[in-house]
Structures are given as C-alpha cells and as structure tokens.
C-alpha cells in the first residue's frame, strides 16, 4: 500500500503537462520493500533443482506382475526355477539405506560375501553420499561388477528408510540384473529409547 502511494506521488511530481512520465523512480525509502519483491520474483523464475530420479513414492517395482496371486510367495516358491537356478539358491543383494549413505552387497545363500559397494566407494563424498542419485549410480556399478561373476538373477532385501531405497533397485535393473523378489527387512523397534525431556523456556 505504502509503495503504491509513493509511486503515485512520483508520477504526479515528475509528469510533464500533456505528455508521459519522464522519470519513474522510487524514493529511497521504498527501495528495500521493492528489493524483497524482486527477490521473490527472481526465485520464482529459477528452475527447481533436479534431484535425478523422479519422486521416490512414484517408482513402481511391481509393474511386471499381472496377477495378484504371483505377488506373494507360496509353498512352491523355493523350488521354482529362475534362469535355471532354484529360488532358494539365487544370490541375495542386501541394500542398507540410511540417511547418510547407501551400502549394497551381494552374498551367496550361505552368507558368503561376493562383492560390496557403497556410495563413498563410488566417489561420492560428504552429504552427496546420502542422495538418491548416488544410490542409483552405486547400484549400476555393483550390477555391472556382479554380471562379471556370472550372476544375472538376484533377490533383494532392503533395510532402512533412506533416500536411496527405491533408486538402488532401479539402478540394479538398469545395470542389467533381473530382480525376482524384493523383501523389506527394516528392523522395527517396538520399545524405542525414551525421548529427551522438553525444553523449559
């Protein structure tokens, strides 16, 4: 409101009779108010920062499933063949996704580790390790190395609720691995630590 009044005042004082306004400047008092408005319009025009993978909530990993009966394991699942290998003998890819990092490792069924990779090992440092882009790049790198071992089909177990959860699954499929099952193995604490007492102000 105040800025509008000042603008009208400037127009009236600088108007030439029978012509347009010669000068349309703001008085120095209104400049800080106008600066905030300019900053808001500038920030609105700047494109949003690209985080790589589209939103984590919108990745559909079960799009290949046509029947709901195929979604859950049954009594015959351990004996089913996937790429000539029994389900119970297929290697397992463990994904641990925390807020600060994503660690992936592939093991045999007996727990013998084949390969391990993390976002830090892929060259991401500091806060970049916790991003979904880093998780996807790490998963692609792990998948290409696992293919060299002759493994084409894996089961996946996921632990944690970090940003690299779904991106790492997408990266494994982009790297050429076939995922036959996804298990969420996130530990749930039923009696967590007591929270800190409230601050007294």
Number of C-alpha atoms within 10 A of each C-alpha: 5 8 15 10 9 16 16 11 13 17 17 11 12 14 14 12 7 6 7 10 14 11 12 12 12 15 12 8 10 14 13 10 12 13 11 11 11 12 11 11 11 10 10 10 9 8 7 8 6 7 10 12 16 11 12 13 7 9 14 10 12 10 7 7 10 9 7 7 9 10 11 8 10 9 6 8 13 13 12 12 13 16 12 9 13 13 20 14 16 22 23 24 27 20 26 22 25 17 14 15 24 29 22 22 18 23 17 14 12 9 10 10 14 14 14 16 18 24 27 18 12 16 11 19 13 10 10 16 25 22 22 27 21 27 35 26 22 29 31 22 18 25 23 17 16 22 14 9 10 8 16 18 23 25 20 21 18 20 18 18 13 18 22 33 21 23 24 28 25 21 23 25 14 17 21 15 21 17 19 12 16 16 11 11 14 13 8 8 7 6 6 7 7 6 6 6 6 6 5 4 3
